[in-house]
Amino acid sequence: MSAHRSLPDLLDLPDVPGVPPVPSPTPPAPAPCAPEDVRRVACVGAGVIGGGWAAHFLARGYDVTAWDPAPDAEARLRRLVAAAWPALEQLGLAEGASQDRLTVTTSLEEAVAGAEFVQESAPEKLELKRDLLARLDAAAPAGTVIASSTSGYPMTDMQTGTPGAARLVVGHPFNPPYLIPLVEVVGGELTAPAAVEWAARFYEVAGKSVITMDREVPGFIANRLQEALWREALHMVANGEATVREIDASITEGPGLRWAVMGPMLTFALAGGEGGMAHMLDHFGPSLKSPWTRLEAPELDRALYEAVVAGCDEAAAGRTIADLVAERDRGVIDVLRATGRLPGAPATGEAAR
């Protein structure tokens, strides 16, 4: 279904006498500025995702206000930003970019006051998301678009009961947001199309690679594909068919190298030679019925839990999480550089001073 049509439109039903029509979403107030003119961004939630967003926006030259209810939120956030900064310097900082432009507030209301865009990155709990988005709607300036970093919930499920639901969108990043270009943008049934369009353009101006989805689907696109591979990997560990190290090597030394250049669909098209995808489907189509995958998730019992944790500890070979993060960041930057996808100079008007 379209993410931006009312229920009667979706079902193509005529009006029924005596039955009130489903109300259309209230049009949002005009955005306070064009996406190219945004100067102040609020990041609500400052964990791994929210902190990564804060680092990204700072590197693109924005003023960032952040809020998180954890008592040590400011110290953790500033450590995360500092750790990400060397990678961001390699990617290229926008004019005026500085860690000093980060302000951590003691209240949600203070964080969003004057914000021209709000990025919510709270934990994945539906009721928490609903309550927080309603609070943000009440506190944020009229017309300011509010985006959720949710990794799986449709916005339709989160915007329930929010008066300003028309300005709520999903802006789903891929971790870490300061490094991976992808963001998936989609609205809910009550979201105004203009809000989706504004958010997509803002992310583009802010240096992201944007997929604007026409339809909601739980988990969006990238996470659904990633989850399918993850489930199969867990099955192989649970059944003793492969180790954590072997599974990771099978991707980094195999299809992952191809996927860094082109996605799975075009990659499979090349497997068809000059006949392309048509020949590939004719030749390999029957294998779709082969028992090569088990998409139902395995039972995460204690044995599987311990096997996966122990396998990751073994694969880390004494490297700390900080060591692995730095190694990952260097590797991703090398891939971006090798494939010609490092961001260029900021566009005119892009958070520059």
Helices and strands as residue ranges (DSSP letters): H 7-11, G 35-37, E 40-44, H 48-59, E 63-67, H 73-91, G 99-101, E 102-104, H 108-112, E 117-120, H 126-139, E 146-148, H 155-158, G 165-167, E 168-173, E 182-187, H 193-205, E 209-212, H 222-238, H 244-252, H 255-259, H 264-270, G 273-275, H 276-284, G 285-289, H 302-316, H 321-338
